[in-house]
Amino acid sequence: MLSTLRNAWKVPDLKKRIVFTFVMLILFRMGNFILVPGIDQMKLKALTEGANGNLFSFYDILSGGAFSKFSIFAMGVVPYINASIIFQLLTIAIPSLEQLSKEGEEGRKKIQQYTRYAAIVFAVLQGFSTYFIIVRAGALNDTSKLNMVLIILTLTTASTFLMWFGDKITEHGIGNGISLIIFVNIVSRFPSTLYGLSSLQKTEEVNFVQVIMFSAVALALFLSAVVMSLAERRIPVQYAGKTVGGKMYKGQSTHIPINVNSSGVIGIIFAMSVMLFPVTISQFWPNSKFYLFITGSKYSPFKEGSLQYIIIYFLLIIFFTWFYTEVTFKPDEMAENMHKSSGFIPGIRPGEPTASYIEKVLGRISVLGGTFAGIITIIPIIVASSTPFKGISFGGTSLLIMVSVALEAVRQIESQLIMRHYQGFLK
């Protein structure tokens, strides 16, 4: 990775892109400290306490602490993420959008445009919900209608600006802009995590050996996330020889790479939403029997750290990973395109048998990927519930996001280097 960055720095165009990306991300982080006035941060911070406490803590991680401070970027790029996931699923469910996705670059641009419009709508709706959340928490001093409009307008405008900001990074920088914004937000939590570790050691709640063991577990999870992100199942494909213009072309062997972690963190996000939504809703009625059952009963499946919580969360991650893979991948189209190109899987008949074989492989891979994702996700929960490191922000979801974004950025730099190498060679 370091050699890739060093080589990229020697290419003027890539150097310009890297510098542009860093400058834009620094400007973005500066905006995270522009606070919305009139907010009691101490009351708002109580909503996000704990590494995996509720949906608010997850949003705070994605926003780099902007939600707990309630800066103008408090909503981050969450509205755009929600719109992207929904449109990705709608593309499969609605025939007109599915047809549009098959029309090449122009079709994808149209869908991307619809996604942006939907993200603005989601930003307005989330702005309303965020306003009522801070009012309910008693963190807002001025509850007048004018102040409500100003807060919602500020949050919506800032979220839309971040969407434009991410597009500019994607266009003129390195990597996917939206993903890099989330990556920087997660990385920005590292200093507070290290400070929390040092504070625990100073108060003698943990000793040096426990810190070393905690660091070893974190490193092992990091390496596992890297391996899982790079692992793939290759389906061998043989293409028959053919004659074009009186010239005979020999057949060739290739493969279809299927990433073990093809669904990324989508399965984890869905499972997390299911498990944390009741807890988040119950906080609005802290004196109700519903709240006492959800958070205090030993039989509650939503009590974080309990055995039933860990088991259900783990199974939900596997299910949603499998479901998302089944919905997004289309074995029938893959088999049809392979047949049109005179390709076949050795030992498998073309047509329906090929589609069935690919579907079976996808099913096994999705369950394996979901199991890996589940293990990486629940280990930090077990560590937090059974050790003194409860207040340390250490989540498997954040780890997977960081690894996938970093690897994608490195791949893009390498592809740019290869392209420029070939251009220079041809000249």
Secondary structure, 3 states (H helix, E strand, C coil): CHHHHHHHHCCHHHHHHHHHHHHHHHHHHHHCCCECCCECHHHHHHHHCCCCCCHHHHHHHHCCCHHHHCECCCCCCHHHHHHHHHHHHHHHHCHHHHHHHCCHHHHHHHHHHHHHHHHHHHHHHHHHHHHHHHHHCCCECCCCHHHHHHHHHHHHHHHHHHHHHHHHHHHHCCCCHHHHHHHHHHHCCHHHHHHHHHHHHHCCCCCHHHHHHHHHHHHHHHHHHHHHHHCEEEEEEEECCEEECCEEECCEEEEEEEECCCCCCHHHHHHHHHHHHHHHHHCCCCCCHHHHHHHHCCCCCCCCCCHHHHHHHHHHHHHHHHHHHHHHCCHHHHHHHHHHCCEECCCCCCCHHHHHHHHHHHHHHHHHHHHHHHHHHHHHHHHHHHCCCCCCCCCHHHHHHHHHHHHHHHHHHHHHHHHHHHHHHHC
